[in-house]
């Protein structure tokens, strides 16, 4: 329910997956709270498989948030996290098996005076 954050300072961090390799979409800085992530297949004919991971820097461990999801043509997937708090240097990473077909939008709430 991202509606709880409408009155807070929010922003979107976009990333285009230009390769089939794991791509960092957001690195934790300050005290970010992730409202959600939208994966968008903007390709007119392809159905790429996409995965989204959370990398916890202090544990050097990755956790799948979504694995091997087949994106329908010209469609999107919203993953609500409801203010999931990341630590400094933690990563949100995405991967698509098709280059230049998927955009990732990280929606985050800023903590005034503490986020960058």
N, C-alpha and C positions, 0 to 999 in steps of 0.2 A: 504494500500500500504506500506507494511513493507520495501520495497526496498529503501525508503528514509533514512533508518537508517543503511545501510550496512557499511558505513564508521565510524560509532560510535561504542563505546565499548558496545557490547550486550552480554547477557548471557541467558541461559535457566535454570529455576528452575523446576525440575521434582518432581511429587508427585504421588504415587500409592494409589488409594482409596481402602484400605484394609478392610474397614468396610462399612456398609450401612448407617453410620452416617455422618453428616456434617463434612467435613475435611478442615482445613485451608491449603491452597496451597501456599500462600504468605502473608507475613506481611510487610506493608510499612515501609521502613527504609531509611533515607536520603531523596533523591528526585527522586524516581524511576518513570520511564515512561513505562507503559505497552504497548508493541507493539501489542501483541495479545496473545490468549490462544488456544492451541490445545488440544482437548479431543480425546483420542484414545481408542477404544474398541479393546483390543488385544485378546479377547476370541474367540475361534474357533466356538462356537455354540450358545452363549447367546446374547440377544439384550437388554442390560440394559437401564433403563431410567436414564438420567443424568441431573443435574441442576448446574448452576454456579451463584454465588452471589457475590455482592460487599457489604462489611460491612463498613459503614462510622462511624468511632469511635467517632467523636465529636458529632454526632447526635444519636448514638446508634441505628442505623437503617440499615436494610439489603435491598438491591435492587437486583432483579433478572436480570441477564444479559442473561441467557438462562434457560428456565424452562421445565422440563419433556421431554427432547428430547430423542427419542428412537434411540439408536446407532445401526446401522446395524452391522452385524457380521464382524469382522476384518476390521473396517473402522474408519475414524476419521472425526472430525469437527473442522474447523479453524474459530475462532472468532477474526476478526481484530479490534484492538482498536486504532491504529494509534497514539501512544504516549499518552495514557490516563494517566494523572498524579495522583498518589495516595498521600495521606497525611500520615504523621507519624502514625503508628499503625492501619491504615486501613487494611482490610483483603480481600483477594480473597478466597472464599470458594466453594468447590464442594461437590456434593453428588451423589451417584449412588445407585440404589436399589439392586445392586448385588455387593458383595465384591469381590475383586481381579479380576476385569474384565476391569477396566478403569484406564488409566494413564492421568494425567493432566500436560501439559508443559506450564509454564508461560514464555513468551519471553519478556525480558525487556531491555531497553536502560539505560546504566549507565550515569549519569551526572558526568564527570571527577572531582575528588576531593570532590564530595558531596555525592555520593551514597556509600552504604556499601554492 
